[in-house]
Amino acid sequence: MTNTKQTLMLVTIRLTSAKLNWANLKNKLDLLPS
């Protein structure tokens, strides 16, 4: 059985990086001329 704390940490890291990727994507889209 995997360590629950370790799993939670991995999930949090993945969610955080996904949020950062989404923010970067939105910034790039905002920079595009409409």
KEZATI-908903 format. One record per residue: residue in one letter; x, y, z of N, C-alpha, C in turn. Coordinates in steps of 0.2 Angstrom, whole numbers, padded with zeros to 4 digits, always signed. Example, Ala and Ser with C-alpha at 12.3 -4.5 7.8 and 13.67 -1.06 7.14 Angstrom:
A+0066-0028+0039+0062-0022+0039+0066-0016+0039;S+0064-0011+0035+0068-0005+0036+0064+0000+0039;
This chain:
M+0004-0006+0000+0000+0000+0000+0004+0006+0000;T+0003+0011-0004+0007+0017-0005+0006+0022+0001;N+0010+0026+0002+0010+0031+0008+0005+0036+0006;T+0000+0037+0010-0005+0042+0009-0003+0049+0008;K+0002+0051+0012+0005+0057+0012+0009+0059+0006;Q+0012+0054+0004+0016+0054-0003+0011+0055-0008;T+0006+0051-0009+0001+0052-0014-0002+0059-0014;L-0004+0061-0008-0007+0068-0008-0002+0073-0010;M+0004+0072-0009+0009+0077-0011+0010+0077-0019;L+0010+0071-0022+0010+0071-0029+0004+0074-0032;V-0002+0072-0029-0008+0075-0032-0008+0083-0032;T-0005+0085-0026-0005+0093-0025+0000+0096-0030;I+0006+0093-0031+0011+0095-0036+0008+0095-0043;R+0004+0090-0045+0001+0089-0052-0004+0095-0053;L-0008+0096-0048-0013+0101-0048-0010+0108-0049;T-0005+0109-0045-0002+0115-0045+0001+0117-0052;S+0005+0112-0055+0008+0112-0061+0003+0113-0067;A-0003+0110-0066-0008+0111-0071-0011+0118-0071;K-0012+0120-0065-0014+0127-0064-0009+0132-0067;L-0003+0131-0066+0002+0135-0069+0002+0135-0076;N+0002+0129-0079+0002+0128-0086-0004+0132-0089;W-0010+0131-0086-0016+0135-0088-0015+0142-0088;A-0012+0145-0083-0011+0152-0082-0006+0154-0088;N-0001+0150-0089+0004+0152-0095+0000+0152-0102;L-0004+0147-0103-0008+0146-0109-0013+0153-0110;K-0016+0154-0104-0021+0160-0105-0017+0167-0106;N-0011+0167-0103-0007+0173-0104-0005+0173-0112;K-0003+0168-0114-0001+0168-0122-0007+0169-0126;L-0013+0167-0124-0018+0168-0128-0020+0176-0128;D-0019+0179-0122-0021+0186-0121-0016+0190-0125;L-0010+0188-0126-0005+0192-0130-0006+0191-0137;L-0010+0186-0140-0011+0186-0147-0015+0192-0149;P-0014+0195-0155-0018+0200-0158-0025+0197-0159;S-0030+0200-0157-0037+0198-0159-0040+0200-0165;
